[in-house]
Structure formats: C-alpha cells, structure tokens
Amino acid sequence: MRLPRDISGRELAKRLSRLGYAITRQTGSHIRLTTSECGEHHVTVPVHAFLRVGTLSTILNDVAQHHGLTREELFSKLFG
C-alpha cells in the first residue's frame, strides 16, 4: 500500500466524508473535521496543495484507530 503523493487537504476532507466526517470549522489554513460515528472524533487537516506523506500517514492512522480498522481497510475505503 503506497500513500498518494498528490492529495490535497480538501481532497482528503472530501474522502473522509465517506466515513461520516464533516467540516466543523476552519482556522487559517487548517480545517477541523468531526464525526459522530463510533463516538465523537476530531481530525485537523492542513489545507495545502499537497499533504506531506508523514502528515497524511498520521491522519490516516488516527482515523483507522478510531474506527477500528486496519490501515489497509481504511485505505481501500478512501482510495479504492
């Protein structure tokens, strides 16, 4: 599983909406996404043209852990 190198913060937010995340606020160049599925969970995503691989990896790990998914399962739901 290779993480995409060309995904923007807005594109990631759009893909996370498949898991019930919605934009709750924006401060500067960061948006906060919140979901109520599997309990309330917040994720902050930078709105940059391209997310760094480490940043994307950390966000995906956090989301996968909250939803009780492996990274591969989450990857297939978001990018598959």
PyMOL CGO cylinders between C-alpha atoms (Angstrom):
from pymol import cmd
from pymol.cgo import CYLINDER

trace = [
    CYLINDER, 0.00, 0.00, 0.00, 1.59, 3.20, -1.17, 0.3, 1, 1, 1, 1, 1, 1,
    CYLINDER, 1.59, 3.20, -1.17, 0.18, 6.50, 0.06, 0.3, 1, 1, 1, 1, 1, 1,
    CYLINDER, 0.18, 6.50, 0.06, -0.71, 9.03, -2.64, 0.3, 1, 1, 1, 1, 1, 1,
    CYLINDER, -0.71, 9.03, -2.64, 1.82, 11.83, -3.05, 0.3, 1, 1, 1, 1, 1, 1,
    CYLINDER, 1.82, 11.83, -3.05, -0.51, 14.26, -4.76, 0.3, 1, 1, 1, 1, 1, 1,
    CYLINDER, -0.51, 14.26, -4.76, -3.53, 14.52, -2.45, 0.3, 1, 1, 1, 1, 1, 1,
    CYLINDER, -3.53, 14.52, -2.45, -4.59, 17.93, -1.16, 0.3, 1, 1, 1, 1, 1, 1,
    CYLINDER, -4.59, 17.93, -1.16, -6.13, 18.70, 2.19, 0.3, 1, 1, 1, 1, 1, 1,
    CYLINDER, -6.13, 18.70, 2.19, -9.50, 19.47, 0.59, 0.3, 1, 1, 1, 1, 1, 1,
    CYLINDER, -9.50, 19.47, 0.59, -9.43, 16.18, -1.33, 0.3, 1, 1, 1, 1, 1, 1,
    CYLINDER, -9.43, 16.18, -1.33, -8.67, 14.26, 1.87, 0.3, 1, 1, 1, 1, 1, 1,
    CYLINDER, -8.67, 14.26, 1.87, -11.56, 16.02, 3.64, 0.3, 1, 1, 1, 1, 1, 1,
    CYLINDER, -11.56, 16.02, 3.64, -13.87, 15.02, 0.79, 0.3, 1, 1, 1, 1, 1, 1,
    CYLINDER, -13.87, 15.02, 0.79, -12.74, 11.39, 1.02, 0.3, 1, 1, 1, 1, 1, 1,
    CYLINDER, -12.74, 11.39, 1.02, -13.12, 11.34, 4.81, 0.3, 1, 1, 1, 1, 1, 1,
    CYLINDER, -13.12, 11.34, 4.81, -16.76, 12.40, 4.37, 0.3, 1, 1, 1, 1, 1, 1,
    CYLINDER, -16.76, 12.40, 4.37, -17.35, 8.78, 3.28, 0.3, 1, 1, 1, 1, 1, 1,
    CYLINDER, -17.35, 8.78, 3.28, -16.72, 7.84, 6.91, 0.3, 1, 1, 1, 1, 1, 1,
    CYLINDER, -16.72, 7.84, 6.91, -19.09, 10.49, 8.25, 0.3, 1, 1, 1, 1, 1, 1,
    CYLINDER, -19.09, 10.49, 8.25, -16.60, 13.33, 8.76, 0.3, 1, 1, 1, 1, 1, 1,
    CYLINDER, -16.60, 13.33, 8.76, -17.82, 16.86, 8.12, 0.3, 1, 1, 1, 1, 1, 1,
    CYLINDER, -17.82, 16.86, 8.12, -16.04, 20.20, 8.29, 0.3, 1, 1, 1, 1, 1, 1,
    CYLINDER, -16.04, 20.20, 8.29, -16.91, 21.88, 11.57, 0.3, 1, 1, 1, 1, 1, 1,
    CYLINDER, -16.91, 21.88, 11.57, -14.60, 24.88, 11.37, 0.3, 1, 1, 1, 1, 1, 1,
    CYLINDER, -14.60, 24.88, 11.37, -11.60, 26.40, 9.64, 0.3, 1, 1, 1, 1, 1, 1,
    CYLINDER, -11.60, 26.40, 9.64, -8.88, 28.46, 11.21, 0.3, 1, 1, 1, 1, 1, 1,
    CYLINDER, -8.88, 28.46, 11.21, -6.32, 29.82, 8.79, 0.3, 1, 1, 1, 1, 1, 1,
    CYLINDER, -6.32, 29.82, 8.79, -5.03, 27.02, 6.61, 0.3, 1, 1, 1, 1, 1, 1,
    CYLINDER, -5.03, 27.02, 6.61, -6.35, 24.16, 8.76, 0.3, 1, 1, 1, 1, 1, 1,
    CYLINDER, -6.35, 24.16, 8.76, -9.80, 22.59, 8.77, 0.3, 1, 1, 1, 1, 1, 1,
    CYLINDER, -9.80, 22.59, 8.77, -11.28, 20.55, 11.59, 0.3, 1, 1, 1, 1, 1, 1,
    CYLINDER, -11.28, 20.55, 11.59, -13.36, 17.53, 10.67, 0.3, 1, 1, 1, 1, 1, 1,
    CYLINDER, -13.36, 17.53, 10.67, -15.71, 15.85, 13.12, 0.3, 1, 1, 1, 1, 1, 1,
    CYLINDER, -15.71, 15.85, 13.12, -17.64, 12.59, 13.05, 0.3, 1, 1, 1, 1, 1, 1,
    CYLINDER, -17.64, 12.59, 13.05, -20.13, 11.08, 15.46, 0.3, 1, 1, 1, 1, 1, 1,
    CYLINDER, -20.13, 11.08, 15.46, -19.80, 7.55, 14.11, 0.3, 1, 1, 1, 1, 1, 1,
    CYLINDER, -19.80, 7.55, 14.11, -18.18, 5.18, 16.64, 0.3, 1, 1, 1, 1, 1, 1,
    CYLINDER, -18.18, 5.18, 16.64, -18.20, 8.06, 19.14, 0.3, 1, 1, 1, 1, 1, 1,
    CYLINDER, -18.20, 8.06, 19.14, -17.19, 11.65, 18.55, 0.3, 1, 1, 1, 1, 1, 1,
    CYLINDER, -17.19, 11.65, 18.55, -13.82, 12.15, 16.87, 0.3, 1, 1, 1, 1, 1, 1,
    CYLINDER, -13.82, 12.15, 16.87, -11.98, 15.22, 15.59, 0.3, 1, 1, 1, 1, 1, 1,
    CYLINDER, -11.98, 15.22, 15.59, -9.23, 15.41, 12.98, 0.3, 1, 1, 1, 1, 1, 1,
    CYLINDER, -9.23, 15.41, 12.98, -7.32, 18.51, 11.88, 0.3, 1, 1, 1, 1, 1, 1,
    CYLINDER, -7.32, 18.51, 11.88, -6.24, 18.59, 8.23, 0.3, 1, 1, 1, 1, 1, 1,
    CYLINDER, -6.24, 18.59, 8.23, -3.98, 21.27, 6.72, 0.3, 1, 1, 1, 1, 1, 1,
    CYLINDER, -3.98, 21.27, 6.72, -5.42, 22.79, 3.57, 0.3, 1, 1, 1, 1, 1, 1,
    CYLINDER, -5.42, 22.79, 3.57, -2.27, 22.61, 1.46, 0.3, 1, 1, 1, 1, 1, 1,
    CYLINDER, -2.27, 22.61, 1.46, -1.90, 21.82, -2.23, 0.3, 1, 1, 1, 1, 1, 1,
    CYLINDER, -1.90, 21.82, -2.23, -0.14, 18.55, -1.39, 0.3, 1, 1, 1, 1, 1, 1,
    CYLINDER, -0.14, 18.55, -1.39, -0.03, 16.90, 2.02, 0.3, 1, 1, 1, 1, 1, 1,
    CYLINDER, -0.03, 16.90, 2.02, 3.30, 15.56, 3.19, 0.3, 1, 1, 1, 1, 1, 1,
    CYLINDER, 3.30, 15.56, 3.19, 3.44, 11.78, 3.38, 0.3, 1, 1, 1, 1, 1, 1,
    CYLINDER, 3.44, 11.78, 3.38, 4.11, 11.83, 7.15, 0.3, 1, 1, 1, 1, 1, 1,
    CYLINDER, 4.11, 11.83, 7.15, 1.17, 14.14, 7.78, 0.3, 1, 1, 1, 1, 1, 1,
    CYLINDER, 1.17, 14.14, 7.78, -1.16, 12.00, 5.68, 0.3, 1, 1, 1, 1, 1, 1,
    CYLINDER, -1.16, 12.00, 5.68, 0.08, 8.85, 7.39, 0.3, 1, 1, 1, 1, 1, 1,
    CYLINDER, 0.08, 8.85, 7.39, -0.55, 10.28, 10.86, 0.3, 1, 1, 1, 1, 1, 1,
    CYLINDER, -0.55, 10.28, 10.86, -4.08, 11.40, 9.96, 0.3, 1, 1, 1, 1, 1, 1,
    CYLINDER, -4.08, 11.40, 9.96, -4.92, 8.01, 8.44, 0.3, 1, 1, 1, 1, 1, 1,
    CYLINDER, -4.92, 8.01, 8.44, -3.52, 6.16, 11.47, 0.3, 1, 1, 1, 1, 1, 1,
    CYLINDER, -3.52, 6.16, 11.47, -5.67, 8.28, 13.79, 0.3, 1, 1, 1, 1, 1, 1,
    CYLINDER, -5.67, 8.28, 13.79, -8.83, 7.72, 11.72, 0.3, 1, 1, 1, 1, 1, 1,
    CYLINDER, -8.83, 7.72, 11.72, -8.17, 3.97, 11.37, 0.3, 1, 1, 1, 1, 1, 1,
    CYLINDER, -8.17, 3.97, 11.37, -7.66, 3.59, 15.10, 0.3, 1, 1, 1, 1, 1, 1,
    CYLINDER, -7.66, 3.59, 15.10, -10.88, 5.46, 15.89, 0.3, 1, 1, 1, 1, 1, 1,
    CYLINDER, -10.88, 5.46, 15.89, -12.96, 3.34, 13.51, 0.3, 1, 1, 1, 1, 1, 1,
    CYLINDER, -12.96, 3.34, 13.51, -11.28, 0.07, 14.50, 0.3, 1, 1, 1, 1, 1, 1,
    CYLINDER, -11.28, 0.07, 14.50, -9.92, -0.55, 11.00, 0.3, 1, 1, 1, 1, 1, 1,
    CYLINDER, -9.92, -0.55, 11.00, -6.53, -1.59, 9.76, 0.3, 1, 1, 1, 1, 1, 1,
    CYLINDER, -6.53, -1.59, 9.76, -4.70, 0.90, 7.58, 0.3, 1, 1, 1, 1, 1, 1,
    CYLINDER, -4.70, 0.90, 7.58, -5.27, -1.35, 4.56, 0.3, 1, 1, 1, 1, 1, 1,
    CYLINDER, -5.27, -1.35, 4.56, -9.05, -1.46, 5.18, 0.3, 1, 1, 1, 1, 1, 1,
    CYLINDER, -9.05, -1.46, 5.18, -9.18, 2.30, 5.61, 0.3, 1, 1, 1, 1, 1, 1,
    CYLINDER, -9.18, 2.30, 5.61, -7.06, 2.83, 2.50, 0.3, 1, 1, 1, 1, 1, 1,
    CYLINDER, -7.06, 2.83, 2.50, -9.40, 0.70, 0.41, 0.3, 1, 1, 1, 1, 1, 1,
    CYLINDER, -9.40, 0.70, 0.41, -12.45, 2.62, 1.70, 0.3, 1, 1, 1, 1, 1, 1,
    CYLINDER, -12.45, 2.62, 1.70, -10.92, 6.00, 0.95, 0.3, 1, 1, 1, 1, 1, 1,
    CYLINDER, -10.92, 6.00, 0.95, -8.83, 5.39, -2.16, 0.3, 1, 1, 1, 1, 1, 1,
    CYLINDER, -8.83, 5.39, -2.16, -10.16, 2.10, -3.54, 0.3, 1, 1, 1, 1, 1, 1,
]
cmd.load_cgo(trace, "trace")
